[in-house]
Amino acid sequence: MAADGEERTYGIWGFAALFVVIIAVGTWAVLSYGTYDRDPTEVLSPGPSTTAAEATTTTEPVPLTLLDGTPAPEEVEDIIVVPGQHTYVFRLPEEWEGQPTDSAVPPSIVDLADDEQHVTISMACVISDGSRPDAVRITEDPYEINVTPVVTGLSFGPPCGEESIAGIFTVAFEEPVGSRRLVVTPPNADVRMGPLR
């Protein structure tokens, strides 16, 4: 007991015991009586029954098209499009699978058509005889159009013949050249195309 003038103190154990009793009574009441009964507001009807469907779908490949809507040549395997840039990826011979190859930017002749929206790119053979176009990247902005051709050939193949051509490709630009500069990437430039296949 506290003397006169001293504060009276209580032990915490009495409050802890009271708290445990209240929790126990509340838990017993919920388990015994549950919550109040409610009438459902809506009775759901059983859902539709499903059966195994026999789906027969036929998918036809979507033909690749150039920017002007014309079909891409059959040697074009894919067209990678990002804003302001189109990369045309060419099919390489199956017999090259597993053989070492090299790629390079070849000397190229770019011939602009009269409509200034189409260009024909003649790519020289640079790696070995039988070199093929691997990719052509066209980058357009309001000030210039950059054409980057890449040729691939067998690393240990016979040398290219004099003035032999690896390939010729005609492509359309998004808009006519107009006052923009037309720039062709110089031969043997260090170019990073990223994964094409």
matplotlib code that plots the C-alpha trace (Angstrom):
import matplotlib.pyplot as plt

x = [0.0, 1.1, 1.6, -0.2, 1.1, 2.7, 1.4, -0.4, 1.0, -0.6, 1.2, 0.9, -0.1, -3.6, -4.1, -2.5, -4.8, -7.9, -6.7, -6.3, -9.8, -11.4, -9.7, -10.7, -14.4, -14.4, -12.9, -15.4, -18.3, -17.2, -16.6, -19.9, -22.3, -20.5, -21.4, -24.9, -27.0, -27.4, -29.7, -27.8, -28.5, -28.3, -28.3, -25.9, -27.0, -24.6, -22.1, -22.0, -20.5, -17.4, -16.3, -13.0, -12.9, -11.3, -9.6, -8.3, -6.4, -4.4, -1.9, -0.4, 2.8, 2.2, 4.2, 6.9, 6.4, 8.6, 7.6, 5.8, 3.6, 5.4, 6.4, 9.9, 12.2, 12.2, 15.7, 14.6, 14.0, 12.9, 12.3, 13.2, 11.4, 12.1, 11.2, 13.2, 15.0, 14.3, 16.7, 16.2, 17.7, 18.5, 18.4, 21.9, 22.5, 21.7, 24.9, 26.7, 25.2, 28.0, 30.7, 32.8, 31.6, 32.7, 30.7, 31.7, 30.4, 31.1, 31.8, 28.3, 26.8, 23.5, 21.3, 18.4, 15.3, 13.6, 10.8, 13.5, 11.8, 13.4, 17.0, 18.8, 21.9, 24.6, 26.8, 30.3, 31.7, 34.2, 34.6, 34.8, 33.3, 29.6, 29.3, 25.7, 23.8, 23.2, 21.5, 20.6, 19.8, 18.1, 18.1, 16.0, 15.7, 14.7, 18.2, 19.7, 19.1, 21.8, 22.2, 24.3, 24.7, 26.4, 27.7, 28.5, 30.7, 32.5, 35.7, 37.8, 36.1, 37.8, 38.5, 35.9, 36.2, 37.2, 34.2, 31.8, 28.6, 27.3, 23.8, 21.4, 18.5, 15.9, 14.3, 11.8, 12.3, 9.6, 9.5, 11.3, 14.8, 14.1, 16.6, 18.0, 21.5, 21.8, 24.8, 26.2, 28.3, 31.9, 33.4, 34.9, 33.3, 32.9, 29.1, 27.1, 23.9, 23.0, 21.5, 19.7, 18.8]
y = [0.0, 3.5, 6.0, 9.3, 11.6, 8.9, 7.9, 4.6, 2.1, -1.0, -4.1, -4.9, -8.5, -7.6, -5.7, -8.5, -11.1, -8.9, -8.5, -12.3, -12.9, -10.4, -11.9, -15.4, -14.4, -12.7, -15.6, -18.0, -15.8, -15.6, -19.3, -20.2, -17.8, -16.5, -13.3, -12.1, -13.8, -12.0, -12.8, -13.0, -10.1, -12.1, -15.9, -16.7, -19.3, -22.0, -21.0, -22.4, -25.8, -26.1, -28.9, -29.6, -27.7, -29.0, -26.0, -26.2, -23.0, -22.4, -19.6, -18.3, -16.2, -12.5, -11.4, -8.8, -5.5, -2.5, 1.0, 1.7, -1.5, -3.6, -7.1, -7.5, -9.7, -13.3, -13.1, -10.7, -12.8, -10.1, -6.4, -4.9, -1.5, 1.0, 4.7, 6.3, 3.1, 0.1, -2.9, -5.4, -8.8, -11.2, -15.0, -16.6, -19.9, -22.9, -24.6, -21.8, -23.0, -23.9, -22.5, -19.4, -16.2, -12.6, -9.5, -6.1, -2.9, -3.2, -0.5, 0.3, 2.3, 3.9, 5.0, 7.4, 7.0, 10.0, 10.0, 10.5, 7.9, 4.7, 3.8, 0.8, -0.3, -2.4, -4.1, -5.3, -8.6, -8.1, -11.3, -14.2, -15.4, -15.9, -13.2, -12.2, -9.2, -9.8, -6.6, -3.1, -0.5, 2.7, 5.5, 8.6, 11.9, 15.4, 16.2, 13.1, 9.5, 7.1, 3.8, 1.1, -2.2, -5.2, -8.2, -11.6, -14.4, -17.5, -16.7, -19.2, -19.1, -18.3, -14.6, -12.4, -12.0, -8.6, -6.2, -9.0, -7.9, -9.5, -8.2, -5.5, -4.3, -1.7, 0.0, 2.8, 5.6, 6.9, 10.2, 11.6, 12.7, 16.4, 18.6, 15.9, 14.5, 11.0, 9.4, 5.9, 4.3, 4.0, 0.6, -1.3, 1.1, -0.3, -0.9, -2.5, -4.0, -6.0, -9.5, -10.0, -13.6]
z = [0.0, -0.7, 2.1, 2.2, -0.5, -2.6, -6.0, -6.1, -8.5, -10.0, -11.3, -15.1, -14.5, -13.6, -16.9, -18.9, -17.3, -18.0, -21.7, -22.2, -20.6, -23.0, -26.1, -25.0, -24.5, -27.9, -29.7, -28.0, -29.0, -32.7, -32.9, -31.2, -32.7, -35.8, -37.4, -38.0, -40.7, -44.0, -46.9, -50.2, -52.5, -55.7, -56.4, -59.1, -61.7, -62.6, -65.3, -68.8, -69.1, -71.3, -73.5, -75.2, -78.4, -81.5, -82.8, -86.3, -87.1, -90.1, -90.0, -93.2, -93.0, -93.4, -96.4, -95.7, -97.4, -98.0, -96.8, -100.1, -99.7, -102.4, -101.4, -100.1, -102.2, -101.2, -99.9, -97.2, -94.1, -91.6, -91.3, -87.9, -87.4, -84.7, -84.9, -87.6, -88.6, -90.7, -90.9, -93.7, -92.7, -95.6, -95.7, -95.7, -97.4, -95.3, -96.2, -94.3, -91.0, -88.6, -90.8, -89.8, -91.5, -91.5, -92.2, -93.4, -94.8, -98.6, -101.1, -102.4, -105.2, -104.3, -107.2, -106.2, -108.3, -109.9, -107.3, -104.6, -102.4, -103.7, -103.9, -105.4, -103.5, -105.3, -102.8, -103.8, -102.8, -100.0, -97.8, -100.2, -103.5, -103.0, -100.3, -99.8, -98.4, -94.7, -93.7, -94.9, -92.3, -93.3, -90.6, -91.3, -89.5, -90.6, -91.8, -93.3, -94.5, -93.6, -95.6, -94.1, -96.1, -94.6, -96.6, -95.1, -96.6, -95.6, -93.7, -95.6, -99.0, -102.3, -102.9, -104.6, -108.3, -109.7, -109.6, -108.4, -106.8, -103.6, -104.2, -105.4, -103.3, -103.9, -100.9, -100.2, -97.8, -95.4, -97.3, -100.4, -99.8, -100.6, -98.9, -96.6, -97.1, -98.3, -96.6, -97.3, -94.6, -95.9, -96.6, -93.6, -91.1, -87.6, -87.5, -84.7, -86.0, -82.9, -83.0, -86.3, -86.0]

ax = plt.figure().add_subplot(projection="3d")
ax.plot(x, y, z, "-o")
ax.set_aspect("equal")
plt.show()
